[in-house]
Amino acid sequence: MKKLTIDNMHELQPWIALAGYEDCNANVVTMLMWQYPYPFYFEVHAHFALVCFHIEAEDETYWYMPFCAEEYRMEAVSAMLAYGRQHGIPARMSCLSREWRDWLAEHFQDQVVFDIRWDGKDYIYSRTQQETLKGKKMQKRRNHYNAFLKEYEGRWAFHRLSRDDFDDIFSLLSEWQDSHDDIFGIQEEEQGIRFLLEHAEELSLDGGVITIDGRMKAFSIVSHTTPYMLDIHVEKADRNIRGLYVAILKNYLEIADPAVTLINREDDMGLPSLIKAKRDMHPIRIAQKYTAVFRSWEITAPKPEEKDQLNALWLDSFAEETPKSAAFYFRRMYRPQDCRVLRSGDQIIAMCMFPQWQLSLNGRPVSFRFLEGVAVRREYRRCGYMKRLLDHVFQEFADARWILQAYDWDLYVPFGFAKSHFMKRVILDKAALPPEEGSWTDADAAACLSLYETMMRGHDGFRIRDLAYYQDFWLPYQACCGMRVQVFLHEGQAEGYACWEEREEERLISELVCTSEAAALRMLASLTSADKTTAAIVSPKLNIPGKSETVPVLMAREPLSLHAPCFLSECL
């Protein structure tokens, strides 16, 4: 393969045009601008062109998507892999579009692993929206632009970028060297900008300049990614001048090629300031990019030595979990036979758990698999691994009934789940509750079970619990999570139990088991805090004074036939 240069770029450009990729990395101008930290190499074949780039700081090489028509993709990828084996280039691709990711997943199935470049995404905007600044979304930018017009009326001017501007550009870059937080540093960026300007005609570059009082204050360097998309390679403006960034883009778009409908403002480099700035401009889409490594993956039950990996993934995925609660789960509840992982080599990419539950449904016990702990490592999220894992599990356990609790209920709808179990969340009205009476005592497993079974006689679709459940799991787990569990006594008789936690501004009663509605009211009157809001998750059958809303607590993969509102609130 030969290094991409200004002299041989014409050999690659027809293949770039043929492929028609929209991302900025597919633009030869981008490749050449960043050739110093990232030299590019290419090779042209009969039906395709192969491109790779080297990250010199890390001494790592990555392939780019082959440039070819879709019908030659398999031929191109096969040649890429063969060349890599022969010359010691790793079998990995960077800056993949989603469409290419999906194609590789379809054609190489379990022989390729994907992850996300977190700073690898292109921000795509509507040319019309950014040019006219019309609409509610553009109000803020419109205000900035109008402020600029008012402040600098009669003092500013715009013109198309020309060779006469180049010296002023380099002077500006020197002035801004200390004030800009460039991820590569001003030296590398200035090298790239200098190269572009030196070869502006050969690269068919365009751009704009704004002067104030005759001095350059903003400039842009632009090229075409496709005939209908502009790529903003460089856009610099004095940050102290309100509305100047809006002005340089708007005024350039007013003279830009009429065929252009989209603007690619490239990626955010993972910088918080750039992320905010680019999102505030309201992109019509954010094109995520992926990395692909050609290595096998499989779905199996976890190995004994992988328990620590599962624990770490659990903690990283579920914000409310603590090292103590996670340790409890994997010590008391975890069973390898009720777990599946998607792994590549010795690394777990995704996991899910599915212990067996029994629900009382229409007066008889029915077994269900409870789907929980569905998690994907951060760098592999949004790459399709959750779907692959769940599709496998549902096929492996095709005869099972499935239920789950979810942080994002909509996430599971494509898998055939629907909300099936509901509770009421009530912000308690203390004034409408009866006077406080009764007392509380420490809970034990036998008392909790007895009270639970008493309450469940009037419900359907509830989980069947036993003494071991309370003794070995529920009570110690609540203690582990910092929850209080106590039994309520009225006139010497146990009328229920409650589980609650103290939050910063709220006392939350997450489980209320009672023998009657009157007992529930007495319990809640006793638990309502005078210092903070008190909320309770209660059975829909209970008439509790306060502001209430119905909240889902379970989804089922097949509809559950219930004669009455169900009761279920636990997390595991």
KAWOWO-V712012 format. One record per residue. N is the residue number from 1. RES is the residue in one small letter. PHI is phi as a letter, one per 40 degrees, with the letter a starting at -180 (999 if undefined). OMEGA is omega as a letter, one per 30 degrees, with the letter a starting at -180 (NA if undefined). Layout:
N/RES/PHI/OMEGA + N/RES/PHI/OMEGA
//
This chain:
1/m/999/a + 2/k/b/a + 3/k/c/l + 4/l/c/l + 5/t/b/l + 6/i/c/a + 7/d/c/a + 8/n/b/a + 9/m/c/a + 10/h/c/l + 11/e/c/a + 12/l/c/a + 13/q/d/l + 14/p/c/l + 15/w/c/l + 16/i/c/l + 17/a/c/a + 18/l/c/a + 19/a/c/l + 20/g/g/l + 21/y/c/a + 22/e/c/a + 23/d/c/a + 24/c/c/a + 25/n/c/l + 26/a/c/a + 27/n/c/a + 28/v/c/l + 29/v/c/l + 30/t/c/a + 31/m/d/a + 32/l/c/l + 33/m/c/a + 34/w/b/a + 35/q/c/a + 36/y/c/l + 37/p/c/a + 38/y/b/l + 39/p/c/l + 40/f/b/l + 41/y/b/a + 42/f/a/l + 43/e/a/a + 44/v/b/l + 45/h/b/a + 46/a/c/a + 47/h/b/a + 48/f/a/l + 49/a/b/l + 50/l/b/a + 51/v/b/l + 52/c/b/l + 53/f/b/a + 54/h/b/l + 55/i/c/a + 56/e/c/a + 57/a/c/a + 58/e/b/a + 59/d/f/l + 60/e/b/l + 61/t/b/l + 62/y/b/l + 63/w/c/l + 64/y/c/l + 65/m/d/l + 66/p/d/l + 67/f/c/a + 68/c/a/l + 69/a/c/a + 70/e/d/a + 71/e/c/a + 72/y/b/a + 73/r/c/a + 74/m/c/l + 75/e/c/a + 76/a/c/a + 77/v/c/l + 78/s/c/l + 79/a/c/l + 80/m/c/a + 81/l/c/l + 82/a/c/l + 83/y/c/l + 84/g/c/l + 85/r/c/a + 86/q/c/a + 87/h/b/l + 88/g/g/l + 89/i/c/a + 90/p/d/a + 91/a/c/a + 92/r/a/a + 93/m/b/a + 94/s/b/l + 95/c/g/l + 96/l/c/l + 97/s/c/l + 98/r/c/a + 99/e/c/l + 100/w/c/l + 101/r/d/a + 102/d/c/l + 103/w/c/l + 104/l/c/l + 105/a/c/a + 106/e/c/a + 107/h/c/l + 108/f/b/l + 109/q/f/a + 110/d/c/a + 111/q/b/a + 112/v/a/a + 113/v/b/a + 114/f/b/l + 115/d/a/a + 116/i/b/l + 117/r/c/a + 118/w/c/l + 119/d/c/a + 120/g/b/l + 121/k/a/l + 122/d/c/l + 123/y/c/a + 124/i/b/a + 125/y/b/l + 126/s/c/l + 127/r/c/a + 128/t/c/a + 129/q/c/a + 130/q/c/l + 131/e/c/a + 132/t/c/a + 133/l/f/l + 134/k/c/l + 135/g/h/a + 136/k/c/a + 137/k/c/a + 138/m/c/a + 139/q/d/a + 140/k/c/l + 141/r/c/l + 142/r/c/l + 143/n/c/l + 144/h/c/a + 145/y/c/l + 146/n/c/l + 147/a/c/l + 148/f/c/l + 149/l/d/a + 150/k/c/a + 151/e/c/a + 152/y/b/l + 153/e/d/l + 154/g/g/a + 155/r/b/a + 156/w/b/l + 157/a/a/l + 158/f/b/l + 159/h/a/l + 160/r/c/l + 161/l/d/l + 162/s/a/a + 163/r/c/l + 164/d/c/a + 165/d/c/a + 166/f/c/a + 167/d/c/l + 168/d/c/l + 169/i/c/a + 170/f/c/l + 171/s/c/l + 172/l/c/a + 173/l/d/l + 174/s/c/l + 175/e/c/a + 176/w/c/a + 177/q/d/a + 178/d/c/a + 179/s/b/a + 180/h/b/l + 181/d/c/a + 182/d/c/a + 183/i/c/l + 184/f/c/a + 185/g/g/a + 186/i/c/a + 187/q/c/a + 188/e/c/l + 189/e/c/a + 190/e/c/l + 191/q/d/a + 192/g/c/a + 193/i/c/l + 194/r/d/l + 195/f/c/a + 196/l/d/a + 197/l/c/l + 198/e/c/a + 199/h/b/a + 200/a/d/a + 201/e/c/l + 202/e/c/a + 203/l/c/a + 204/s/f/a + 205/l/c/l + 206/d/b/l + 207/g/i/a + 208/g/a/l + 209/v/b/l + 210/i/b/l + 211/t/b/l + 212/i/b/a + 213/d/f/l + 214/g/g/a + 215/r/b/l + 216/m/c/l + 217/k/b/l + 218/a/a/l + 219/f/a/l + 220/s/b/l + 221/i/b/a + 222/v/b/l + 223/s/a/l + 224/h/c/l + 225/t/c/l + 226/t/b/l + 227/p/d/a + 228/y/b/a + 229/m/b/l + 230/l/c/l + 231/d/b/l + 232/i/c/a + 233/h/c/a + 234/v/b/l + 235/e/a/a + 236/k/b/l + 237/a/a/l + 238/d/c/a + 239/r/c/a + 240/n/c/a + 241/i/b/a + 242/r/d/l + 243/g/g/a + 244/l/c/l + 245/y/c/l + 246/v/c/a + 247/a/c/a + 248/i/c/l + 249/l/c/a + 250/k/d/a + 251/n/c/l + 252/y/c/a + 253/l/c/l + 254/e/c/l + 255/i/b/a + 256/a/c/l + 257/d/d/a + 258/p/c/a + 259/a/c/a + 260/v/c/l + 261/t/b/a + 262/l/b/l + 263/i/b/l + 264/n/b/l + 265/r/b/l + 266/e/g/a + 267/d/c/a + 268/d/c/l + 269/m/f/a + 270/g/g/a + 271/l/c/a + 272/p/d/a + 273/s/c/l + 274/l/c/l + 275/i/d/a + 276/k/c/a + 277/a/c/a + 278/k/c/l + 279/r/c/l + 280/d/c/l + 281/m/c/l + 282/h/g/l + 283/p/c/l + 284/i/c/l + 285/r/a/l + 286/i/b/a + 287/a/c/l + 288/q/c/l + 289/k/b/a + 290/y/b/l + 291/t/b/l + 292/a/b/l + 293/v/b/a + 294/f/c/l + 295/r/a/a + 296/s/c/l + 297/w/b/a + 298/e/a/l + 299/i/b/a + 300/t/a/l + 301/a/c/a + 302/p/c/l + 303/k/c/a + 304/p/d/a + 305/e/c/a + 306/e/c/a + 307/k/c/l + 308/d/c/l + 309/q/c/l + 310/l/c/l + 311/n/d/a + 312/a/c/l + 313/l/c/l + 314/w/d/a + 315/l/c/a + 316/d/c/a + 317/s/c/a + 318/f/b/a + 319/a/c/a + 320/e/c/a + 321/e/c/l + 322/t/b/l + 323/p/d/a + 324/k/c/a + 325/s/c/l + 326/a/c/l + 327/a/c/l + 328/f/c/a + 329/y/d/a + 330/f/c/l + 331/r/c/a + 332/r/b/a + 333/m/b/a + 334/y/c/l + 335/r/b/a + 336/p/d/a + 337/q/c/l + 338/d/b/a + 339/c/a/l + 340/r/b/l + 341/v/b/l + 342/l/b/a + 343/r/b/l + 344/s/b/a + 345/g/g/a + 346/d/b/a + 347/q/b/l + 348/i/c/l + 349/i/c/a + 350/a/a/l + 351/m/a/l + 352/c/a/l + 353/m/b/l + 354/f/a/l + 355/p/c/l + 356/q/c/l + 357/w/b/l + 358/q/b/l + 359/l/b/l + 360/s/c/a + 361/l/b/a + 362/n/f/l + 363/g/g/l + 364/r/b/l + 365/p/c/l + 366/v/b/a + 367/s/c/l + 368/f/b/l + 369/r/c/l + 370/f/c/a + 371/l/c/a + 372/e/a/l + 373/g/f/l + 374/v/c/a + 375/a/a/l + 376/v/b/l + 377/r/d/a + 378/r/d/a + 379/e/c/a + 380/y/b/a + 381/r/c/a + 382/r/g/l + 383/c/b/l + 384/g/g/a + 385/y/c/l + 386/m/c/l + 387/k/c/a + 388/r/c/a + 389/l/c/a + 390/l/c/l + 391/d/d/l + 392/h/c/a + 393/v/c/a + 394/f/c/l + 395/q/c/l + 396/e/c/l + 397/f/b/a + 398/a/c/a + 399/d/c/a + 400/a/c/l + 401/r/c/a + 402/w/b/l + 403/i/b/l + 404/l/a/l + 405/q/b/a + 406/a/b/l + 407/y/c/l + 408/d/b/a + 409/w/c/a + 410/d/c/a + 411/l/c/a + 412/y/b/l + 413/v/c/l + 414/p/c/l + 415/f/c/l + 416/g/g/l + 417/f/c/l + 418/a/b/l + 419/k/c/a + 420/s/b/a + 421/h/b/a + 422/f/b/l + 423/m/b/l + 424/k/b/l + 425/r/b/a + 426/v/b/l + 427/i/c/a + 428/l/c/l + 429/d/c/a + 430/k/c/a + 431/a/c/a + 432/a/c/l + 433/l/c/l + 434/p/c/l + 435/p/d/a + 436/e/c/l + 437/e/a/a + 438/g/g/a + 439/s/a/a + 440/w/b/l + 441/t/a/a + 442/d/c/a + 443/a/c/l + 444/d/b/a + 445/a/c/a + 446/a/c/a + 447/a/c/l + 448/c/c/a + 449/l/c/a + 450/s/c/a + 451/l/c/l + 452/y/c/a + 453/e/c/l + 454/t/c/a + 455/m/c/a + 456/m/c/l + 457/r/c/l + 458/g/b/a + 459/h/b/l + 460/d/b/l + 461/g/g/a + 462/f/c/l + 463/r/c/l + 464/i/c/l + 465/r/b/l + 466/d/b/a + 467/l/c/a + 468/a/c/l + 469/y/d/l + 470/y/c/a + 471/q/c/a + 472/d/c/a + 473/f/b/a + 474/w/c/a + 475/l/c/l + 476/p/c/l + 477/y/c/l + 478/q/c/l + 479/a/c/l + 480/c/c/a + 481/c/c/l + 482/g/g/l + 483/m/c/l + 484/r/b/l + 485/v/b/l + 486/q/a/l + 487/v/c/a + 488/f/c/l + 489/l/b/l + 490/h/b/a + 491/e/f/l + 492/g/g/a + 493/q/b/l + 494/a/c/a + 495/e/b/l + 496/g/i/l + 497/y/b/l + 498/a/b/l + 499/c/b/a + 500/w/a/l + 501/e/b/l + 502/e/c/l + 503/r/b/a + 504/e/d/a + 505/e/b/a + 506/e/a/l + 507/r/b/a + 508/l/b/l + 509/i/c/a + 510/s/c/l + 511/e/a/l + 512/l/b/l + 513/v/b/a + 514/c/a/a + 515/t/c/l + 516/s/a/l + 517/e/c/l + 518/a/c/l + 519/a/c/l + 520/a/d/a + 521/l/c/l + 522/r/c/a + 523/m/c/a + 524/l/c/l + 525/a/c/a + 526/s/c/a + 527/l/c/a + 528/t/c/a + 529/s/c/l + 530/a/c/a + 531/d/b/a + 532/k/a/l + 533/t/c/l + 534/t/b/l + 535/a/b/a + 536/a/b/l + 537/i/c/a + 538/v/b/l + 539/s/c/l + 540/p/c/a + 541/k/c/a + 542/l/c/l + 543/n/c/a + 544/i/b/a + 545/p/c/l + 546/g/i/l + 547/k/c/a + 548/s/b/l + 549/e/a/l + 550/t/c/a + 551/v/b/l + 552/p/c/l + 553/v/b/l + 554/l/a/l + 555/m/b/l + 556/a/b/a + 557/r/c/l + 558/e/b/a + 559/p/d/l + 560/l/b/l + 561/s/c/a + 562/l/b/l + 563/h/c/a + 564/a/a/l + 565/p/d/a + 566/c/c/a + 567/f/b/l + 568/l/a/a + 569/s/b/a + 570/e/c/a + 571/c/c/a + 572/l/b/NA
//
